[in-house]
Amino acid sequence: MERAARGDTVRVTYTGTREDGTVFDRSEEPQEIVIGEETINPAFEEALVGMAPGETKTVYLPAEEAYGPYRKRLVFKLKRKNLTIPGELVPGGIARISLAKGNTSLVTIKEVTEKWVTVDANRPLAGHDLTFALTLVGIERKSGE
């Protein structure tokens, strides 16, 4: 039976859930991943190694291995008059802000007042333990192997 190995291109479907069982992501179509290219979470990728087409596996990622811990210091206030964000500032909305050295960051708007905007620069799934149900759909070997 053919099993997935590093260097293989695999097609996989998955469902991702938080610790409370809430689904946060689901692939509608099989996703193509090259095992070893590190384009996805390393633990997710490692779980694919050795799987056969049609096989399903569950992978648990504690917050530290998923998107890291939730950091309170990444929640901060900005003066509203200094923001040049297009569109309406709405709690729960996403905005791109400018940082030092010309970098930018996506933030979630937490609160908006007349003078201040409170934003959260944590990734949306930071601090959450995640579980993925993976199904390997197919394997494509590198040519010549």
C-alpha positions as CSV (number, residue, x, y, z in Angstrom):
1,M,0.0,0.0,0.0
2,E,1.3,3.4,-1.0
3,R,2.1,5.7,2.0
4,A,2.9,9.4,2.0
5,A,6.6,10.4,2.5
6,R,8.6,13.6,2.6
7,G,8.8,15.2,-0.8
8,D,5.4,13.8,-1.9
9,T,2.7,16.1,-3.1
10,V,-0.5,15.0,-1.2
11,R,-4.1,16.0,-1.4
12,V,-5.8,16.2,1.9
13,T,-9.1,17.3,3.3
14,Y,-9.5,18.5,6.9
15,T,-11.7,19.9,9.5
16,G,-10.2,22.2,12.2
17,T,-11.9,22.6,15.6
18,R,-11.2,24.6,18.7
19,E,-11.1,23.0,22.2
20,D,-14.9,23.6,22.6
21,G,-15.7,21.7,19.4
22,T,-16.4,24.9,17.3
23,V,-15.3,24.4,13.7
24,F,-13.0,27.2,12.6
25,D,-11.9,25.9,9.2
26,R,-12.9,23.1,6.8
27,S,-11.5,22.3,3.4
28,E,-14.3,22.0,0.8
29,E,-11.9,20.7,-1.8
30,P,-8.8,18.6,-1.2
31,Q,-5.8,20.9,-0.5
32,E,-2.4,20.1,-2.2
33,I,0.6,20.0,0.1
34,V,4.2,19.1,-0.6
35,I,5.4,17.3,2.6
36,G,8.7,18.9,3.7
37,E,8.2,22.3,2.2
38,E,7.0,23.7,5.6
39,T,4.1,25.7,4.1
40,I,1.8,24.5,6.9
41,N,2.1,23.8,10.6
42,P,5.0,21.3,11.1
43,A,2.8,19.0,13.3
44,F,0.1,19.0,10.7
45,E,2.6,18.1,8.0
46,E,4.3,15.4,10.1
47,A,1.0,13.7,10.7
48,L,0.6,13.2,6.9
49,V,3.9,11.2,6.8
50,G,3.0,7.4,6.6
51,M,-0.7,8.0,5.8
52,A,-2.3,6.0,3.0
53,P,-5.0,7.3,0.6
54,G,-8.4,7.1,2.3
55,E,-6.9,7.1,5.8
56,T,-8.1,9.6,8.4
57,K,-6.1,10.8,11.4
58,T,-6.8,13.3,14.2
59,V,-4.0,15.7,15.2
60,Y,-4.1,17.7,18.4
61,L,-2.1,21.0,18.6
62,P,-1.9,22.7,22.0
63,A,-2.0,26.5,21.6
64,E,1.8,26.8,21.9
65,E,2.3,24.5,18.8
66,A,-0.6,26.1,16.9
67,Y,-0.7,29.9,16.9
68,G,1.0,30.5,20.2
69,P,-0.3,31.8,23.4
70,Y,-2.6,34.8,23.6
71,R,-0.5,37.9,24.5
72,K,-2.3,40.7,26.4
73,R,0.5,43.1,25.4
74,L,-0.7,42.8,21.8
75,V,-4.0,44.5,22.7
76,F,-3.5,48.2,22.7
77,K,-5.1,51.6,22.1
78,L,-4.4,53.9,19.2
79,K,-5.4,57.5,18.7
80,R,-8.3,57.5,16.3
81,K,-7.1,60.8,14.6
82,N,-3.8,59.1,13.7
83,L,-5.4,56.2,11.9
84,T,-5.7,56.3,8.1
85,I,-7.8,53.1,7.8
86,P,-10.3,53.1,4.9
87,G,-13.8,52.2,5.7
88,E,-15.8,52.2,8.9
89,L,-14.1,51.2,12.2
90,V,-16.3,48.5,13.6
91,P,-15.6,46.1,16.5
92,G,-14.8,42.7,15.1
93,G,-13.5,44.2,11.9
94,I,-10.0,43.7,10.5
95,A,-7.7,46.5,9.7
96,R,-4.1,46.9,8.5
97,I,-2.0,49.3,10.6
98,S,1.5,50.6,9.9
99,L,4.3,49.7,12.3
100,A,7.8,50.9,12.8
101,K,10.3,50.4,10.0
102,G,7.6,50.4,7.4
103,N,6.1,47.1,8.3
104,T,2.3,46.5,8.6
105,S,0.1,44.2,10.7
106,L,-3.4,43.0,10.5
107,V,-5.3,43.7,13.7
108,T,-8.8,43.0,14.9
109,I,-10.7,46.1,16.1
110,K,-12.0,45.5,19.6
111,E,-13.5,48.8,20.7
112,V,-14.0,52.2,19.0
113,T,-14.6,55.5,20.9
114,E,-14.6,59.0,19.8
115,K,-10.8,59.4,20.5
116,W,-9.4,55.8,20.7
117,V,-9.5,52.5,18.8
118,T,-8.5,49.4,20.8
119,V,-7.0,46.8,18.6
120,D,-5.8,43.2,19.0
121,A,-2.7,42.1,17.1
122,N,-2.9,38.5,18.2
123,R,-3.7,36.0,15.5
124,P,-7.4,35.1,15.7
125,L,-6.7,31.5,17.0
126,A,-3.9,32.5,19.4
127,G,-4.4,30.8,22.8
128,H,-6.6,28.1,21.4
129,D,-5.8,24.4,21.4
130,L,-6.7,23.0,18.0
131,T,-7.7,19.6,16.6
132,F,-7.6,18.7,12.9
133,A,-9.3,15.7,11.4
134,L,-7.2,14.9,8.3
135,T,-8.2,12.6,5.4
136,L,-5.5,11.8,2.9
137,V,-7.2,11.8,-0.5
138,G,-4.2,11.1,-2.8
139,I,-0.4,10.9,-3.2
140,E,1.7,12.1,-6.1
141,R,5.3,11.0,-6.1
142,K,8.1,13.2,-7.3
143,S,9.0,12.3,-10.9
144,G,11.7,9.6,-11.1
145,E,11.0,8.0,-7.8
